[in-house]
Amino acid sequence: MKKLIQDLEEKRLALQADLDSKKTQAERNRLGQFATPTNLATEILEYARTLLQEKEKVNFLDPAIGTGAFYSALRRVFPDRRIAEALGFEVDRHYEEPANQLWAKTSLRIKLADFTKEEPSPRFNLIICNPPYVRHHHLHNGNKLRLQSQTYQACGVKFSGLAGLYCHFLGLSHAWMTDGGIAGWLIPSEFMDVNYGRAVKHYLLEKVTLLHIHRFDPSDVQFSDALVSSAIVWFRKSIPPRDHFVEFSLGGTLLAPRETREVPVSALIHESKWTRFPVSDVRTKAATPVLSDFFKIKRGLATGDNDFFILNAEEIKERKLPTEVFRPILPSPRYLPTNEVAADSKGLPQLDRQLFLLDTHLTEEEIKRRFPSLYSYLQEGKSKKVNERYLCNHREIWYSQENRPPAPIVCTYLGRGDTKSGRPFRFILNRSNATVANVYLAMYPTDVLQNAMRADPGLLHRIWEVLNEITPGELLGEGRVYGGGLHKLEPKELANVDATAIAKLIPEFEAVGSSKQLGLFVESKLPANNAFNTDAPKRRAG
Ligand SMILES: C[S@@+](CC[C@H](N)C(=O)[O-])C[C@H]1O[C@@H](n2cnc3c(N)ncnc32)[C@H](O)[C@@H]1O
């Protein structure tokens, strides 16, 4: 029998490749048609076997079966006598018909149907699914409302309008499971961090017993043709016991992960970024200082059109533009050979590539009168429709920039985890007066830090060193991971990074223990107008 299944698996793989090749990428994206590789499917079923009782009969359901990668693995991993029933749904005849032919002589029944519209029957104790990854904006409005309402009926949780189809598959399946049944979902790990994932997490923590979430290493993309970073979520349909712990694992394989950590449900309830685990430990909110205790973090400037607004010294000279309407701006990180930007006596960055940002609040009338060369440069911009671009068009003065004073530390926030240094993000000590564009996050010392810096001039340098020592894991625990290993940190995420090591450099902070208390204590001593106050009114530059 095993030989027969092995042969069928080989035929299935050939069939899958043939059927996929007859569709365009766009067609496959529309229905989330990306098959699970055989090795992974086998591993998933092997893991499922460890979660079921030794002799328990299996009623198997795959709500999005495709050509049947999981059924095939079920047959390889479980003895035939244990399989009581196997059912799959497939909405696309292109896959359903040939798959039904392939499995005709087996126990598998494939129904041509939209799973989300089927009447549930709660008789399955093993649901394994790689659901279609269809994003919410491809769900039509009526369909979205129907899904939200049906998912609510099925699992008792209302999913966000931003939830993708895969979330609804998961919620709807609740009504197909026996009490005590097991489910294993191969889904994008995105839900662990983003807002729309909150309802999914609520479901996983309150309606079922979440057992294990394994994430693949984001640089090891599981599906060559769909760039997603995937997770496998395992749960049992039962109310979670008190003091329940969930296993989080990362990298390696599902059965032999590189890293694991047991996290109590009580901590998961309060944690918005589940991808922090297993690398980071649970944090106790009140006691742990975070970067926002020491830095106010803002994204760099979105100029509206870098080519128009950012010029080099030669261009400014050639066009005879007035230097007073320009201020220095750092070039993109690839032009910074080291993580420290020195300044000359005028505060200009000592770099080969020196750039300047056009930023003035003078009206066009004043500019016409005082700086004719600048006026004609602006007219040139208008003829290229720079003033009509979204950002420029939404400003009071189309060529004036947001207020972003130079920040003493800036951070690159888009990076790959697999760079040679192993550091996807760089913290740059900026000794110059240069501002930054939105390829950086600007870090402005809070009052607490400014006060401490006044007392200890070497402090910022030491903090910068500590920042560059934060392990990528600690930083990435806060950031988003895209398929292919691309990482991104939003200002809020950077703000939330553990800053215990920085707190240790600031005796007052340690003594008081809470940034809020210290903040009040320090603020009363500081002049209202300080160099890093980014909320100060815009400079009327000229
Ligand atoms: C990500 S693939 C997984 C296929 C297979 N289970 C595997 O792991 O290789 C998702 C499958 O679900 C099917 N599908 C998409 N929407 C569906 C729906 N509403 N109901 C049932 N199947 C659907 C797609 O046609 C596709 O074959």
The ligand as a Gaussian input file, in Angstrom:
#p B3LYP/6-31G(d) Opt

LIG

0 1
 C       -2.399000      27.361000      -0.819000
 S       -3.252000      26.196000      -1.850000
 C       -2.994000      24.719000      -0.980000
 C       -3.247000      23.485000      -1.740000
 C       -2.880000      22.178000      -1.045000
 N       -3.662000      21.944000       0.158000
 C       -1.416000      22.153000      -0.696000
 O       -1.111000      22.340000       0.464000
 O       -0.603000      21.993000      -1.591000
 C       -4.921000      26.657000      -1.581000
 C       -5.936000      25.926000      -2.416000
 O       -7.231000      26.377000      -2.011000
 C       -8.066000      26.537000      -3.145000
 N       -9.101000      27.512000      -2.779000
 C       -9.068000      28.863000      -2.898000
 N      -10.202000      29.399000      -2.442000
 C      -10.973000      28.368000      -2.011000
 C      -12.267000      28.273000      -1.447000
 N      -12.974000      29.372000      -1.221000
 N      -12.751000      27.057000      -1.129000
 C      -12.016000      25.936000      -1.347000
 N      -10.792000      25.963000      -1.904000
 C      -10.267000      27.159000      -2.227000
 C       -7.130000      26.998000      -4.230000
 O       -7.666000      26.728000      -5.519000
 C       -5.867000      26.170000      -3.915000
 O       -5.885000      24.958000      -4.593000

